[in-house]
């Protein structure tokens, strides 16, 4: 079976078949206690980020999604390997519809400066979706602006309260 053959189970997790890269920059849903759930986006290779998210990229196509009507409680980015760039790169993290089209590409983190992405840095999201209810199903992906990254790894945890 090819990797393109997939289905989404009742928990909202995408199940794919065939081979694929182990390290990818796609979001995964994490179950937590109580009314708040978490979605984790691992940025395993910042050099693989695009300026504009490709709608066919695994990060969007196969990534987990936040259900429509969910309240975005918070978003936290923890840098595990310092980001570097040959220029003044900035990081955006935002939401995309299930087809990969941007809803708001910097709705969680907008233009995070390279200087804020040093080793072990913690950045709290302050985008437009923090504290807001998403009106449509949303996937999460990261992009760069201004310049490409030459290195960097991070983990982003988005906490949200799904609708009842």
trRosetta pair geometry for C-beta under 8 A, 3 or more apart (Angstrom, degrees):
i j d omega theta_ij theta_ji phi_ij phi_ji
1 5 4.8 -85 -180 52 108 143
1 17 3.8 -16 105 129 130 140
1 18 5.3 -128 98 -49 70 92
2 5 5.5 110 63 -4 70 95
2 17 7.0 71 75 89 27 97
2 18 5.0 -3 -165 -44 22 159
3 6 7.6 10 165 -51 51 105
3 16 5.5 23 -161 170 68 125
3 17 6.7 -158 -108 78 33 53
3 18 4.2 -108 -58 77 61 122
3 19 6.7 -71 -63 69 110 42
3 20 5.0 109 -121 -67 137 106
4 18 8.0 12 14 28 53 145
5 16 7.2 123 83 -155 54 65
5 17 4.9 -21 82 40 103 121
5 18 7.1 104 41 -10 96 113
6 14 5.6 13 173 -178 131 96
6 15 6.2 164 -158 83 77 48
6 16 4.2 -29 -98 -98 108 71
6 17 6.8 -160 -80 5 58 77
6 62 6.7 -127 -127 -111 168 95
7 14 7.7 169 91 -151 27 58
7 15 5.6 -14 64 58 74 99
8 12 6.4 -10 179 -149 112 32
8 13 6.9 163 -154 79 69 31
8 14 5.3 -36 -97 -96 79 61
8 15 7.2 162 -101 13 25 77
9 12 7.4 -47 74 17 67 19
9 13 5.3 -5 41 58 105 85
9 15 5.9 65 -32 -20 101 119
11 29 7.0 -174 143 91 97 142
11 31 7.8 -56 -161 -66 127 115
12 29 5.8 71 93 -23 111 164
12 64 5.9 76 131 -153 100 95
12 65 6.3 -119 -175 52 116 79
12 67 7.2 -98 -97 -60 148 96
13 28 7.7 29 -126 -154 98 77
13 29 6.0 -123 -81 42 84 116
13 64 6.1 -30 -108 -97 57 108
14 62 4.8 -162 102 -160 153 67
14 63 7.4 47 10 48 137 9
14 64 6.8 -148 -2 -79 93 58
16 20 6.7 31 106 -17 141 145
16 62 6.0 -22 -45 -128 134 130
20 24 7.3 -13 148 -51 112 136
20 58 7.1 132 -164 -117 132 153
21 24 5.4 123 87 -66 107 91
21 58 7.9 -178 42 34 105 165
23 42 7.9 -106 -156 121 74 127
23 44 4.0 -168 -180 156 104 158
23 45 6.6 90 132 -21 122 105
24 42 7.7 89 82 78 52 104
24 44 6.5 74 55 23 11 134
24 58 5.5 -63 -162 102 142 133
24 59 6.7 -165 159 -76 100 73
25 41 7.3 29 178 179 67 90
25 42 6.7 -130 -126 94 45 64
25 43 5.4 29 -131 -123 103 53
25 44 5.9 -135 -73 25 69 82
25 45 6.8 -102 -54 47 110 72
25 48 6.1 -175 -16 90 133 119
25 49 6.9 -177 -156 -81 174 75
25 59 4.9 -20 95 -93 83 124
25 141 7.4 76 127 -146 103 80
25 142 6.5 -95 173 42 125 106
26 41 7.3 -101 152 -135 21 74
26 42 7.7 3 56 48 42 82
26 58 5.5 -82 -57 128 133 86
26 59 4.3 -157 -89 -122 73 49
26 60 7.7 -127 -121 -24 96 25
26 62 5.7 -10 -154 84 163 91
26 63 4.1 -148 -169 -82 95 91
26 141 7.8 -27 -117 -101 56 86
27 39 5.2 23 176 166 121 105
27 40 6.6 161 -154 84 69 36
27 41 4.2 -36 -92 -87 85 82
27 59 7.3 73 -6 -170 73 74
27 63 4.1 64 42 -167 83 115
27 64 5.3 -105 112 47 92 82
27 65 8.0 105 87 -73 128 34
27 139 6.6 173 39 -169 129 76
27 140 4.6 79 -53 60 152 101
27 141 7.4 -109 -20 -71 107 54
27 156 8.0 -56 -104 77 97 106
27 158 7.8 -12 -142 22 132 123
28 39 7.1 170 84 -161 31 64
28 40 5.4 -19 61 63 83 89
28 41 7.9 157 15 -85 62 37
28 42 7.6 9 9 -3 107 101
28 63 7.4 -102 -60 -148 45 69
28 64 5.5 88 -143 -4 26 124
29 37 6.9 -7 -164 163 96 122
29 38 7.6 138 -163 91 52 53
29 39 5.4 -34 -102 -107 59 78
29 40 8.0 156 -104 19 10 73
29 64 3.8 -160 -31 -175 92 163
30 37 7.3 160 79 180 59 76
30 38 4.3 -24 67 82 107 103
30 39 6.9 174 17 -98 80 23
30 40 5.4 49 -21 -12 124 109
31 37 6.6 -44 -126 -134 42 95
31 38 7.9 -79 0 39 2 83
32 36 6.0 -33 87 98 130 77
32 37 5.7 165 31 -125 96 41
32 38 5.2 78 -27 -4 127 101
32 159 7.9 -27 28 -128 159 94
35 161 5.2 20 139 -137 100 103
35 162 7.9 -145 -180 41 71 69
36 73 6.0 -20 -130 -5 121 158
36 159 5.3 9 179 -177 119 104
36 160 7.0 152 -153 78 73 23
36 161 5.3 -52 -97 -81 65 78
37 159 7.4 161 82 -152 35 58
37 160 6.0 -27 64 68 83 76
37 161 7.5 135 15 -104 76 30
37 162 6.0 24 11 -21 127 104
38 157 5.7 -23 -160 -166 117 94
38 158 6.8 140 -158 74 60 49
38 159 5.5 -30 -97 -97 76 66
38 160 7.8 141 -99 21 29 70
39 64 5.7 -154 -135 91 107 118
39 65 8.0 -33 -116 170 148 7
39 66 6.1 -93 -22 -69 151 90
39 140 6.2 131 123 10 133 138
39 157 7.7 148 75 -157 44 47
39 158 4.6 -17 60 62 93 106
39 160 6.9 9 0 13 106 115
40 155 6.4 -16 -167 -172 104 94
40 156 6.9 150 -159 79 51 55
40 157 5.5 -16 -104 -102 79 68
40 158 7.6 -169 -79 22 31 73
41 63 7.6 15 -108 -146 91 132
41 93 7.1 158 77 -150 158 128
41 140 5.2 -106 -64 110 135 120
41 141 7.4 180 -140 -105 138 29
41 142 6.7 140 149 -29 138 105
41 155 7.5 153 81 -162 52 46
41 156 4.2 -9 59 59 100 110
41 158 7.1 45 -6 -10 103 108
42 153 8.0 -7 180 -169 82 89
42 154 7.8 176 -156 92 45 47
42 155 5.6 -16 -108 -110 68 74
42 156 7.8 -157 -72 24 25 73
43 46 5.8 42 158 -77 118 73
43 49 7.2 -2 -148 -63 113 116
43 142 5.5 -16 -91 34 121 158
43 152 7.0 -16 126 123 122 93
43 153 6.1 176 99 -151 78 44
43 154 4.5 18 48 52 116 83
43 155 7.4 -144 24 -70 74 30
43 156 7.0 61 -17 -13 100 103
44 48 7.9 5 76 33 80 132
44 153 6.0 6 -146 -129 30 102
45 48 4.4 61 98 1 108 112
45 153 7.1 -8 -74 -89 32 86
46 49 5.6 -26 -166 -5 54 117
46 83 5.5 109 -69 -123 177 96
46 144 7.7 85 -179 -62 92 124
46 149 3.8 -57 134 110 111 155
46 151 6.4 56 52 137 114 21
46 152 3.3 15 -2 67 148 104
46 153 6.7 -127 -23 -64 93 38
46 154 7.6 58 -68 3 108 97
47 148 7.1 51 -140 164 61 106
47 149 5.6 -121 -79 94 48 86
47 150 6.2 30 -92 -147 104 23
47 151 6.7 2 -46 -79 104 32
47 152 7.7 143 -33 35 65 80
49 91 7.9 -40 179 -124 172 85
49 142 5.7 -62 -120 111 124 95
49 143 5.9 157 177 -134 105 33
49 144 5.0 104 112 -19 127 100
49 148 7.8 167 72 -146 88 73
49 149 6.2 51 37 22 117 120
50 53 5.9 139 70 -97 119 33
50 54 5.9 105 -8 -19 170 88
50 57 7.4 -140 2 -68 135 150
50 143 5.8 -44 82 -128 64 91
50 144 7.5 -170 103 28 19 83
51 143 6.2 65 -173 -180 17 109
51 144 6.0 -57 -96 74 56 76
51 145 6.7 91 -145 -103 82 45
51 148 7.9 -73 -57 -81 92 77
52 105 8.0 -69 -133 -110 60 160
52 143 6.6 33 -100 -143 17 146
53 57 6.3 -107 -174 26 79 139
53 59 7.3 -108 -148 81 110 123
53 60 6.2 98 166 -44 126 134
53 96 6.3 -98 100 -81 157 143
53 100 6.7 -149 128 -176 110 89
53 102 6.4 133 41 -69 119 97
53 105 6.7 -171 -4 -121 115 115
53 141 5.0 89 -117 105 141 145
53 143 5.5 -101 -51 -69 83 120
54 57 4.3 109 72 -38 93 102
54 60 7.9 -163 85 19 56 126
54 100 7.4 -27 123 175 42 137
55 60 6.5 -79 -148 83 41 150
55 61 7.9 88 157 -60 53 93
55 96 8.0 -178 -116 -171 71 133
55 99 6.3 -2 -166 143 119 71
55 100 3.1 132 -149 104 69 131
55 101 6.1 8 -106 -62 122 57
56 60 8.0 83 69 62 3 111
56 61 6.3 13 -163 -46 39 133
56 100 6.7 -70 -44 -36 29 177
57 60 5.3 75 71 17 88 95
57 61 6.6 175 84 -2 39 96
57 100 7.0 137 36 -137 79 130
57 141 7.3 94 89 -133 133 147
58 61 5.7 -65 -121 52 31 101
58 62 4.8 -17 -165 26 75 118
58 63 7.5 111 144 -38 58 81
59 62 7.7 -2 -55 52 6 80
59 63 5.5 18 172 -43 43 128
59 141 4.7 97 133 -118 121 109
59 142 7.8 -97 -175 30 152 70
60 63 5.8 -43 -118 21 18 118
60 96 5.1 -48 -130 94 120 153
60 100 4.1 99 123 -112 146 86
60 139 5.2 115 -146 107 67 146
60 141 5.3 -38 -69 -50 88 140
61 100 6.3 -15 -63 -64 71 119
63 139 4.9 108 85 -162 115 114
63 140 6.6 -129 151 52 144 64
63 141 6.9 -169 -1 -69 165 88
64 139 7.4 155 92 -125 31 82
65 98 6.5 -26 -83 -89 154 87
65 137 5.1 29 156 176 141 97
65 138 6.0 153 -163 77 90 34
65 139 4.8 -59 -99 -77 86 70
66 70 5.0 -118 169 54 99 150
66 72 7.3 13 -169 -83 161 91
66 95 7.5 -65 37 -123 123 118
66 134 5.9 83 108 37 122 154
66 137 7.1 163 78 -160 53 52
66 138 4.7 -15 54 64 101 93
66 139 7.7 177 12 -82 75 24
66 140 7.2 66 -17 -38 109 103
66 158 7.2 -75 -72 121 129 135
66 160 5.4 48 -141 43 120 172
66 162 7.8 -159 -168 -93 70 83
67 70 5.1 111 68 -39 74 114
67 137 6.2 -33 -137 -110 36 79
67 162 5.0 49 46 -136 127 105
67 163 6.6 -112 112 18 121 91
68 134 6.4 -114 -129 110 45 89
68 135 6.3 0 -154 154 94 30
68 136 5.2 -31 -103 -145 107 20
68 137 5.0 -56 -42 -52 88 58
68 138 7.8 119 -81 -13 58 80
68 163 7.5 -17 100 -7 58 131
69 133 6.3 -14 -157 -176 36 112
69 134 7.3 -48 6 75 15 67
69 135 7.4 48 -66 -128 49 35
69 162 7.4 57 92 -172 89 58
69 163 3.6 1 119 -47 125 134
70 133 6.8 166 85 -149 30 68
70 134 5.5 2 58 38 83 102
70 160 4.5 39 160 163 124 124
70 161 6.3 165 -161 79 76 43
70 162 4.8 -37 -101 -108 102 48
70 163 6.3 -103 -72 -26 52 72
71 131 7.7 -13 -175 -160 93 27
71 132 7.4 -165 -144 108 64 20
71 133 5.2 -39 -90 -91 65 75
71 160 6.2 165 81 -160 47 74
71 161 4.5 -1 53 52 102 100
72 75 7.0 -11 177 -39 114 101
72 108 7.4 -127 -173 -102 149 93
72 129 4.8 51 26 146 159 92
72 130 5.7 -96 114 -110 115 35
72 131 6.8 -43 82 0 83 22
72 132 6.0 7 37 57 105 63
72 133 7.7 -179 3 -96 74 24
72 134 6.5 76 -35 -32 104 100
72 158 6.7 -47 -145 -174 98 104
72 159 7.7 109 -168 82 55 53
72 160 5.1 -37 -106 -102 48 98
73 131 7.7 55 -136 -83 27 48
73 159 4.3 -54 66 106 115 99
73 160 5.8 -175 4 -98 85 32
73 161 6.0 85 -48 -19 112 91
74 124 7.3 -50 -166 -157 103 93
74 125 6.8 143 -179 49 57 104
74 130 6.5 41 -119 -145 39 104
74 158 7.5 -173 95 -149 48 45
74 159 4.8 19 50 43 84 109
75 93 7.3 -173 166 98 145 132
75 108 4.5 50 -5 -169 177 110
75 109 6.7 -126 116 -45 134 89
75 124 7.5 121 82 -171 61 50
75 125 3.1 17 74 9 107 150
75 127 7.4 -2 41 26 143 104
75 130 6.1 -107 12 -91 100 106
75 156 6.4 2 -174 -177 95 100
75 157 7.1 172 -149 86 49 48
75 158 4.7 -7 -105 -105 89 76
75 159 7.5 -157 -72 20 44 67
76 122 6.5 -12 -173 -169 103 94
76 123 7.3 154 -160 79 53 48
76 124 5.8 -24 -106 -109 75 60
76 125 6.7 -108 -64 -5 32 90
76 156 7.1 169 85 -152 42 55
76 157 5.2 -7 57 55 92 94
77 91 8.0 135 -155 112 168 145
77 93 7.3 166 -76 -5 127 153
77 109 6.3 27 -31 -76 137 152
77 112 7.2 -30 52 -104 159 170
77 122 7.2 155 82 -157 55 45
77 123 4.4 -10 59 59 107 98
77 124 7.9 -151 23 -69 76 17
77 125 7.0 103 -18 -55 95 86
77 154 5.4 10 -175 170 94 135
77 155 7.5 159 -153 81 51 41
77 156 4.8 -17 -100 -101 76 84
78 120 7.8 -20 -173 -153 83 40
78 121 7.6 175 -151 89 42 48
78 122 5.4 -9 -104 -105 73 78
78 154 6.3 160 81 -160 43 80
78 155 5.1 -13 59 59 97 91
78 156 7.8 180 20 -81 65 37
78 157 7.7 24 -1 -2 105 102
79 82 6.5 54 159 -97 131 40
79 83 6.8 -97 -134 -17 126 91
79 117 5.4 146 -93 -165 142 63
79 118 6.6 132 88 84 158 30
79 119 6.2 -141 117 -130 113 21
79 120 6.3 -50 78 7 89 10
79 121 4.4 32 21 48 127 85
79 122 7.6 -131 12 -66 79 36
79 123 7.6 62 -30 -6 98 101
79 152 7.2 -59 -146 -158 102 91
79 153 7.4 113 -165 83 61 53
79 154 4.8 -41 -105 -99 51 99
80 119 7.9 -4 162 -145 18 68
80 120 7.8 54 -112 -79 32 48
80 153 4.7 -53 70 104 98 103
80 154 6.0 167 10 -102 80 34
80 155 6.3 59 -28 -11 119 95
81 119 6.7 -18 -145 -107 27 84
81 151 6.6 -93 135 158 114 99
81 152 5.9 176 95 -143 87 29
81 153 3.9 54 30 29 106 99
81 154 7.8 -117 41 -52 65 57
82 117 6.7 118 -158 126 58 74
82 118 5.0 -11 -120 -152 105 46
82 119 4.3 -51 -52 -48 95 76
82 151 7.0 37 90 108 69 111
82 152 6.5 -75 123 -103 32 77
83 89 7.3 -117 153 86 120 126
83 91 7.2 -91 -122 -50 173 128
83 114 6.1 -130 103 -144 110 73
83 117 3.7 -5 27 125 122 133
83 118 7.8 -90 33 -72 73 27
83 149 5.6 -64 -163 -137 97 124
83 151 6.6 176 -142 94 35 63
83 152 3.1 26 -102 -99 70 139
83 154 7.5 -19 -53 -36 109 116
84 114 7.7 66 -131 -164 27 117
84 149 6.8 107 72 -165 45 75
84 150 4.8 -52 98 63 96 98
84 151 4.5 28 33 44 103 98
84 152 6.5 -176 13 -47 56 94
85 88 7.1 163 97 -72 134 5
85 89 3.7 -170 -100 3 165 119
85 114 5.5 -105 24 -111 121 138
85 144 8.0 160 -105 -158 136 143
85 147 5.0 112 170 107 126 117
85 148 6.5 169 -139 93 95 41
85 149 5.1 -66 -84 -111 92 48
85 150 5.8 158 -106 2 32 87
86 147 6.2 -139 69 177 71 131
86 148 7.1 18 30 64 99 82
86 150 6.1 90 -32 -41 82 126
87 146 6.1 -149 120 138 121 95
87 147 2.8 179 65 -85 119 160
87 148 7.6 76 30 33 107 53
88 113 7.8 -36 -175 -148 88 83
88 114 6.3 -133 -155 -1 49 128
88 146 5.3 -59 88 144 79 145
88 147 5.9 111 49 8 41 126
89 114 5.4 91 63 -74 75 111
89 144 5.1 -28 -163 -165 109 123
89 145 7.2 138 -158 69 59 45
89 146 5.6 -176 -111 76 36 99
89 147 4.2 -100 -66 73 78 84
89 148 6.5 -68 -90 91 131 8
89 149 5.4 -175 127 -70 173 71
90 111 4.3 -2 163 -152 145 62
90 112 6.0 149 -169 61 77 41
90 113 5.8 -33 -110 -95 92 40
90 114 6.9 -92 -83 -36 50 72
90 144 6.8 137 71 -162 43 67
90 145 4.9 -21 62 59 97 96
90 146 5.6 71 10 14 89 123
91 109 6.3 -8 113 122 94 128
91 111 7.6 122 59 -147 42 15
91 112 4.2 -28 58 55 97 105
91 117 6.5 102 -9 -70 136 141
91 142 6.3 -17 -168 -166 98 110
91 143 7.8 149 -156 81 53 40
91 144 6.1 -38 -100 -105 53 67
92 105 5.4 45 135 137 134 89
92 106 4.0 -69 -151 -92 111 93
92 109 6.3 177 -149 95 34 79
92 110 6.1 18 -121 -124 87 43
92 111 6.5 10 -76 -52 88 45
92 112 7.6 174 -71 10 36 83
92 142 6.9 153 85 -156 50 59
92 143 5.1 -16 65 65 102 86
92 144 7.2 162 19 -106 83 16
92 145 6.1 62 -18 -20 116 107
93 106 7.1 72 49 -129 34 49
93 108 4.6 -55 102 72 96 112
93 109 4.1 45 33 36 100 106
93 112 8.0 13 -2 -5 97 125
93 125 7.3 -82 71 -109 120 119
93 127 7.6 -136 76 -25 76 148
93 140 6.7 22 176 -176 95 98
93 141 7.3 -161 -145 101 66 30
93 142 4.7 -27 -97 -99 84 79
93 143 7.8 165 -84 21 39 62
93 156 6.1 -179 -147 -126 164 165
94 102 6.7 37 103 -151 130 97
94 103 7.1 -157 152 66 104 79
94 104 5.0 -128 -166 107 128 61
94 105 4.0 155 45 -175 145 19
94 106 4.9 -47 -59 -33 123 17
94 107 4.3 94 -139 18 90 80
94 108 5.8 -177 -96 13 41 84
94 109 7.7 -124 -54 46 64 61
94 127 6.9 -162 -99 -168 82 164
94 129 7.7 130 -143 0 71 133
94 140 7.3 -169 104 -141 22 66
94 141 7.2 -23 63 62 61 67
94 143 7.7 -29 24 17 100 105
95 102 7.7 105 89 -160 51 58
95 103 4.4 -33 103 54 99 121
95 104 5.7 31 46 49 93 76
95 105 7.9 -127 44 -87 43 28
95 107 5.1 -30 7 46 99 138
95 108 7.2 111 -38 -27 83 101
95 129 6.4 98 -19 -59 129 161
95 134 6.7 -171 -137 -124 166 132
95 138 3.9 -24 -160 -164 121 124
95 139 6.9 131 -158 65 63 40
95 140 6.1 -37 -99 -94 59 62
96 100 5.6 -4 166 -148 133 32
96 101 6.4 152 -161 72 85 29
96 102 5.6 -52 -104 -101 80 40
96 103 6.0 -171 -105 -1 20 85
96 105 7.7 40 -69 -94 87 70
96 138 6.8 117 52 -160 36 68
96 139 4.7 -38 68 67 92 94
96 140 7.4 173 19 -83 87 14
96 141 5.7 13 -7 13 131 114
97 100 7.1 -45 71 23 68 19
97 101 5.0 -3 37 57 109 86
97 103 5.8 117 -45 -57 77 97
97 136 6.2 -26 -110 130 94 134
97 137 6.9 80 -149 80 64 81
97 138 7.1 -53 -94 -107 40 53
97 139 7.4 22 119 17 8 94
98 137 5.6 17 -43 100 105 125
98 139 6.5 114 -97 -24 45 115
100 139 7.6 -30 -94 56 50 140
102 105 4.5 -31 -142 -54 132 94
103 107 7.0 -23 97 -19 96 148
103 134 7.8 51 136 -150 162 107
103 136 6.6 -170 -109 63 138 120
103 138 5.9 -67 15 -117 153 104
104 107 3.6 84 97 -54 118 113
104 127 7.6 152 125 168 121 125
104 128 6.3 -72 154 58 159 125
104 129 6.8 164 70 -41 134 111
105 141 7.9 -43 -138 78 80 92
105 143 5.9 -17 -178 27 120 135
106 109 6.6 -86 -158 91 73 44
106 110 3.8 80 161 -105 121 79
106 111 6.7 21 -147 -21 146 69
106 127 5.8 -164 143 -121 63 126
107 110 7.8 60 -61 -60 13 98
107 127 4.6 122 160 144 28 133
107 128 5.1 -68 -139 57 74 90
107 129 3.9 55 156 -14 108 114
108 125 4.6 -40 172 -150 74 142
108 127 4.5 -53 -33 31 2 138
108 129 5.8 -38 -72 57 65 117
108 130 6.7 104 -134 -53 57 91
108 140 6.9 20 -10 -138 151 113
108 156 7.7 83 130 -179 143 135
108 158 6.6 -59 -131 -102 145 119
109 112 5.2 -15 170 -35 116 119
109 123 6.8 63 -126 123 128 126
109 125 5.0 -89 -68 -117 77 87
109 126 7.6 65 -114 33 52 60
109 127 5.8 -79 -36 -37 17 117
109 142 8.0 0 58 -118 123 92
109 156 7.7 -107 -15 -126 135 133
110 126 7.4 -82 27 79 96 79
110 127 5.1 129 -26 -100 96 91
110 128 7.9 63 -42 -13 132 82
111 145 6.5 -43 -104 46 79 136
112 116 5.4 -109 -180 76 88 129
112 117 6.4 95 132 -55 112 105
112 123 5.7 48 -137 -179 135 164
113 116 5.0 94 65 2 80 102
113 117 7.6 -157 100 -7 47 92
114 117 5.8 -69 -156 35 38 111
115 118 7.2 -8 -176 -36 42 101
116 121 6.1 151 165 172 55 152
116 123 5.6 77 151 -91 118 124
117 121 5.9 -148 -135 54 22 145
117 123 7.4 -30 -85 -31 67 137
117 152 6.3 5 153 -135 128 133
117 154 7.3 -73 -149 -64 102 135
118 121 4.8 104 58 -40 68 120
125 130 5.3 169 115 -71 100 131
125 158 7.7 15 4 -105 159 82
126 130 6.1 -79 -133 30 24 151
127 130 5.7 116 60 -11 61 98
128 132 6.6 -5 147 1 65 151
129 132 5.1 -107 -148 55 42 113
129 134 6.4 20 -146 -75 117 93
134 137 7.9 79 128 -117 124 10
134 138 4.9 -83 -173 -9 153 135
134 160 8.0 -19 6 -143 117 141
140 156 7.5 -141 146 101 138 133
140 158 6.2 -175 -76 -10 163 154
142 156 7.4 156 -62 -13 121 149
144 147 7.1 -72 152 81 127 40
144 148 6.3 117 84 -119 156 40
144 149 5.9 -163 -82 -22 150 95
149 152 5.1 -65 -178 20 139 125
